[in-house]
Amino acid sequence: MNRTDRTLIISTSVAAAALLVAYGVVPAVCAVLLALYAREHMLRTAATSALRQLAVQLEYEASSRRRLEDMLESRFLMRGLSDIFGTDDKGSLH
């Protein structure tokens, strides 16, 4: 349990106790439910953000891999042409 969770639990407990004493059970229960919803929303937002960052990283790695594959394929083709036609990597005849 991290510091944010402890702070949320303490503040929710204090608020719920104050509402219970001042207004009764229903407002206290509503305060606890609202705090739980807020915590879940916070966790969901953090998870969504982490997933977005992961998706961006994976897309970057995939595009880097495609660029590398394209580069290697063109080098392979140029070497093949060089072997067939007797040219160097720049396309000049020997």
C-alpha positions in Angstrom: 0.0 0.0 0.0 1.6 3.3 -1.1 1.3 6.7 0.5 -1.6 7.9 -1.7 -3.6 4.8 -0.7 -3.0 5.4 3.0 -3.8 9.1 2.6 -7.0 8.3 0.8 -8.0 5.7 3.4 -7.3 8.1 6.3 -9.1 11.0 4.8 -12.1 8.9 3.8 -12.3 7.4 7.3 -12.2 10.8 8.9 -14.8 12.2 6.5 -17.1 9.2 6.9 -16.9 9.4 10.7 -17.7 13.1 10.6 -20.7 12.5 8.3 -21.8 9.6 10.4 -21.8 11.7 13.5 -23.4 14.8 11.9 -25.9 13.3 9.4 -26.3 9.6 9.8 -25.4 6.4 8.0 -26.4 7.2 4.4 -24.1 10.2 3.8 -21.2 8.3 5.4 -21.8 5.3 3.2 -22.0 7.6 0.2 -18.7 9.3 1.1 -17.0 5.9 1.3 -18.4 4.7 -2.0 -17.4 8.0 -3.7 -13.8 7.6 -2.3 -13.7 4.0 -3.6 -14.9 5.1 -7.0 -12.3 7.9 -7.1 -9.6 5.5 -6.3 -10.7 3.0 -9.0 -10.9 5.9 -11.5 -7.4 7.0 -10.5 -6.0 3.4 -11.0 -7.9 3.0 -14.3 -6.5 6.3 -15.6 -3.0 5.3 -14.6 -3.4 1.9 -16.3 -4.7 3.5 -19.4 -1.8 5.9 -19.5 0.7 3.1 -19.1 -1.0 1.1 -21.9 -0.8 4.2 -24.2 2.9 4.6 -23.5 3.4 0.9 -24.2 1.5 1.1 -27.5 3.6 4.1 -28.6 6.8 2.3 -27.7 5.7 -0.9 -29.5 4.8 1.2 -32.6 8.2 2.9 -32.6 10.0 -0.4 -32.3 7.9 -1.9 -35.1 8.6 1.1 -37.4 12.3 0.9 -36.6 12.3 -2.8 -37.4 10.5 -2.2 -40.7 13.0 0.5 -41.6 15.9 -1.8 -40.8 14.3 -4.6 -42.8 13.8 -2.3 -45.8 17.4 -1.1 -45.6 18.7 -4.6 -45.4 16.5 -5.7 -48.3 17.7 -2.9 -50.5 21.3 -3.7 -49.7 20.7 -7.3 -50.4 19.1 -6.4 -53.8 21.9 -4.1 -54.7 24.5 -6.8 -53.9 22.5 -9.2 -56.0 22.4 -6.8 -58.9 26.1 -6.2 -58.4 26.8 -9.9 -58.7 24.6 -10.2 -61.8 25.6 -7.0 -63.7 29.0 -6.4 -62.3 28.2 -3.1 -60.6 29.1 -1.7 -57.2 26.7 -0.7 -54.4 26.1 2.7 -56.1 25.1 1.1 -59.4 28.3 2.0 -61.3 29.7 -0.6 -63.7 33.1 -2.0 -62.8 
